[in-house]
């Protein structure tokens, strides 16, 4: 067994590589930084919470570069939009961090953070689920009638409304083919930044659905643009955490070795599936994260915290990584079978694409 | 020179750089340099640790990103641009 002794904790090197690989697949596929999955995984391995948070932030910096390079090749990155968003996100993250420090005085930080996270995730999850259901019904109908499949869901209703607000300056983003007020983008970036800073994640988990549903980006362009802007917000977080002594750089490095392979795989799978499949995976990730967070909140609100409840919370989060990775790999195998003309279950046909 | 040969040279060069970074990290861990750097946080040397951590992650991410990209080129996997605005109409219109 290749054990590594870091800050008094014995950690298996291969386990770190595996965590990197698994989360890298999800990161490349769904377009989130992965901090919400890596942090609990490192805590399970015995790392103190502050070191787990800081180390995962450092890892996100390297991992988002690897992911951005691949998405860049596939034409998934809208640099102009990403750069405009960074201004709002970084300001928002700073306000969120300050808000978090203010709540420390009250003494209910953990409950406040987790409750906010649950509300955000349930809202995003419910909206995503509603949109995906209506899109799936549309695709099912087309398949049933053997019609041409309808074009990708371009602009959800909320995005159309926001694009209609012509408050100057109005900017046209040629790559994304959207024309929208600068203030709308900055406001969305700022609000998601505040939420990201307050709940202590990189922001991709909130930003990616915002890009799809509030700004109206196609799913895969939202993935690429989101992972691009994470480079900057995570670098900001990495600097802040290094200054607080929260980073074990060796662990971040080892996980990056694993995730560099996983991210490539995850990003390549996006060429085999439709946007709707990615949104389903996002919903499953959100559901598992909400379950884990609810268990943690219940445990925190108990007069005497129950160790088994804590283990359940960690188990749900950690098991979630494995489950979602298995679903993504299964989808990839089905997509290859479908392209080769082999039999696949009926429900798979609306999730995968026949031609590259 | 063919594209395949160029890709092979890139893979070798980037793999050597990646191995050098790996060796550097393993060596610094073995001589206890990272523990020493941990103690620098909060002193006037904090900026060195900030630059090192950020530089290591940005550098390693870039090298590994390029390396993986070149490996997929070398094995003949063609990365195609996604047509975001007509993908579902054209891909599955069979």
Boltz contact constraints between the chains, C-beta under 6 A:
constraints:
  - contact:
      token1: [A, 58]
      token2: [B, 53]
      max_distance: 6.0
  - contact:
      token1: [A, 58]
      token2: [B, 57]
      max_distance: 6.0
  - contact:
      token1: [A, 61]
      token2: [B, 57]
      max_distance: 6.0
  - contact:
      token1: [A, 62]
      token2: [B, 57]
      max_distance: 6.0
  - contact:
      token1: [A, 62]
      token2: [B, 60]
      max_distance: 6.0
  - contact:
      token1: [A, 62]
      token2: [B, 61]
      max_distance: 6.0
  - contact:
      token1: [A, 65]
      token2: [B, 61]
      max_distance: 6.0
  - contact:
      token1: [A, 65]
      token2: [B, 62]
      max_distance: 6.0
  - contact:
      token1: [A, 65]
      token2: [B, 65]
      max_distance: 6.0
  - contact:
      token1: [A, 66]
      token2: [B, 61]
      max_distance: 6.0
  - contact:
      token1: [A, 66]
      token2: [B, 64]
      max_distance: 6.0
  - contact:
      token1: [A, 66]
      token2: [B, 65]
      max_distance: 6.0
  - contact:
      token1: [A, 69]
      token2: [B, 65]
      max_distance: 6.0
  - contact:
      token1: [A, 69]
      token2: [B, 69]
      max_distance: 6.0
  - contact:
      token1: [A, 73]
      token2: [B, 79]
      max_distance: 6.0
  - contact:
      token1: [A, 74]
      token2: [B, 79]
      max_distance: 6.0
  - contact:
      token1: [A, 74]
      token2: [B, 82]
      max_distance: 6.0
  - contact:
      token1: [A, 75]
      token2: [B, 81]
      max_distance: 6.0
  - contact:
      token1: [A, 75]
      token2: [B, 82]
      max_distance: 6.0
  - contact:
      token1: [A, 148]
      token2: [B, 93]
      max_distance: 6.0
  - contact:
      token1: [A, 149]
      token2: [B, 88]
      max_distance: 6.0
  - contact:
      token1: [A, 149]
      token2: [B, 92]
      max_distance: 6.0
  - contact:
      token1: [A, 151]
      token2: [B, 88]
      max_distance: 6.0
  - contact:
      token1: [A, 151]
      token2: [B, 89]
      max_distance: 6.0
  - contact:
      token1: [A, 152]
      token2: [B, 87]
      max_distance: 6.0
  - contact:
      token1: [A, 152]
      token2: [B, 88]
      max_distance: 6.0
  - contact:
      token1: [A, 218]
      token2: [B, 84]
      max_distance: 6.0
  - contact:
      token1: [A, 220]
      token2: [B, 82]
      max_distance: 6.0
  - contact:
      token1: [A, 221]
      token2: [B, 84]
      max_distance: 6.0
  - contact:
      token1: [A, 238]
      token2: [B, 54]
      max_distance: 6.0
  - contact:
      token1: [A, 239]
      token2: [B, 50]
      max_distance: 6.0
  - contact:
      token1: [A, 242]
      token2: [B, 49]
      max_distance: 6.0
  - contact:
      token1: [A, 242]
      token2: [B, 50]
      max_distance: 6.0
  - contact:
      token1: [A, 242]
      token2: [B, 53]
      max_distance: 6.0
  - contact:
      token1: [A, 243]
      token2: [B, 46]
      max_distance: 6.0
  - contact:
      token1: [A, 245]
      token2: [B, 41]
      max_distance: 6.0
  - contact:
      token1: [A, 247]
      token2: [B, 53]
      max_distance: 6.0
  - contact:
      token1: [A, 249]
      token2: [B, 53]
      max_distance: 6.0
  - contact:
      token1: [A, 250]
      token2: [B, 29]
      max_distance: 6.0
  - contact:
      token1: [A, 250]
      token2: [B, 34]
      max_distance: 6.0
  - contact:
      token1: [A, 253]
      token2: [B, 25]
      max_distance: 6.0
  - contact:
      token1: [A, 256]
      token2: [B, 60]
      max_distance: 6.0
  - contact:
      token1: [A, 260]
      token2: [B, 64]
      max_distance: 6.0
  - contact:
      token1: [A, 260]
      token2: [B, 68]
      max_distance: 6.0
  - contact:
      token1: [A, 264]
      token2: [B, 68]
      max_distance: 6.0
  - contact:
      token1: [A, 353]
      token2: [B, 91]
      max_distance: 6.0
  - contact:
      token1: [A, 354]
      token2: [B, 92]
      max_distance: 6.0
  - contact:
      token1: [A, 354]
      token2: [B, 94]
      max_distance: 6.0
  - contact:
      token1: [A, 355]
      token2: [B, 91]
      max_distance: 6.0
  - contact:
      token1: [A, 356]
      token2: [B, 80]
      max_distance: 6.0
